[in-house]
Amino acid sequence: MRRSHARHGTLCTLSSEPARPAPVSDVQHDPAAGKFFLDKDGQRAALEYRRHGAQMVITHTFVPDALRNRGLASELVRAALDQARQEGWKVVPVCSYSADFLQRHPEYADLRA
């Protein structure tokens, strides 16, 4: 028997099957360049930011056409927000995708500057 429950943006599945480990994100962080990125199928998706004091200003999120509709932009923004939380930074979402993401995910509302 399998039941799924969505709660706080996370899908929880109850099953009698053995649990599988959660997938590990391929997102990498280059703090010197102010980028989070991931490479898939020979192409790179990236989120760019700049630091301004204790703020992370997210300026751009880019996913190549061939990689769209796979949730990669969400992965990038989530990684950036998780890093901001870990560092104690507030976030200024200049790019429209990151601003929309913050609107859709209230669990990150405390990070908004």
C-alpha positions in Angstrom: 0.0 0.0 0.0 1.3 3.4 -0.9 0.0 6.8 0.3 1.5 10.2 -0.5 1.0 13.4 1.5 2.2 16.8 0.5 3.2 19.0 3.5 5.2 22.2 3.5 6.3 21.6 -0.1 7.6 18.2 0.6 6.1 15.0 -0.8 6.1 12.2 1.9 5.4 8.7 0.7 4.3 6.0 3.0 5.1 2.6 1.7 6.0 -0.9 2.7 9.0 -0.8 0.3 12.4 -0.2 1.8 13.4 3.5 2.0 15.8 4.8 -0.6 18.2 7.5 0.2 17.2 11.0 -1.0 18.9 12.1 -4.2 22.0 14.2 -3.6 21.9 17.6 -5.3 24.4 18.2 -8.0 24.4 22.0 -7.3 27.9 23.4 -6.7 28.8 26.7 -5.1 31.6 29.0 -6.3 31.6 31.8 -3.6 34.5 33.7 -5.3 32.4 34.0 -8.5 29.1 34.5 -6.7 27.5 31.5 -8.4 25.6 28.3 -7.8 25.7 26.0 -10.8 25.0 22.5 -12.0 26.1 20.8 -15.2 23.8 18.4 -17.0 24.1 16.9 -20.5 27.1 19.2 -21.2 25.3 22.4 -20.4 25.4 24.6 -17.3 22.5 26.1 -15.4 23.5 28.9 -13.0 22.3 31.3 -10.3 24.3 34.5 -9.9 24.4 36.6 -6.8 26.5 39.3 -5.1 27.1 39.9 -1.5 26.3 43.2 0.1 27.2 43.0 3.8 25.0 40.4 5.4 22.8 40.2 2.3 22.8 37.9 -0.7 21.4 39.7 -3.7 20.2 37.2 -6.3 20.7 38.8 -9.6 20.1 36.2 -12.3 19.0 32.6 -12.7 19.6 30.9 -16.0 18.7 27.4 -17.4 19.5 26.6 -21.0 16.5 25.7 -23.1 17.5 22.0 -23.4 17.4 21.7 -19.6 14.2 23.5 -18.8 11.2 21.9 -17.1 13.4 19.7 -15.0 13.2 21.7 -11.8 16.8 22.9 -12.1 16.1 26.5 -11.4 14.3 25.5 -8.2 17.3 23.4 -7.2 19.6 26.4 -7.7 17.4 28.8 -5.8 16.9 26.3 -3.0 20.7 25.8 -2.7 21.3 29.5 -2.6 18.6 30.1 0.1 19.9 27.2 2.2 23.4 28.7 2.0 22.1 32.1 3.0 20.3 30.6 6.0 23.5 28.7 7.0 25.5 31.9 6.8 22.9 34.0 8.6 22.4 36.2 5.5 19.2 37.9 4.4 18.2 37.6 0.7 17.3 40.3 -1.8 15.6 38.5 -4.8 16.3 40.9 -7.7 15.8 38.2 -10.4 12.1 37.5 -11.0 12.4 33.7 -10.7 14.0 33.9 -7.3 11.3 36.4 -6.2 8.5 34.1 -7.4 10.2 31.1 -5.7 10.2 33.0 -2.4 6.5 33.8 -2.8 5.7 30.1 -3.4 7.8 28.8 -0.6 6.9 30.4 2.8 9.4 28.2 4.6 12.0 30.7 3.3 10.1 33.9 4.2 12.4 34.6 7.1 15.3 35.1 4.7 13.8 38.0 2.8 15.6 41.3 3.5 
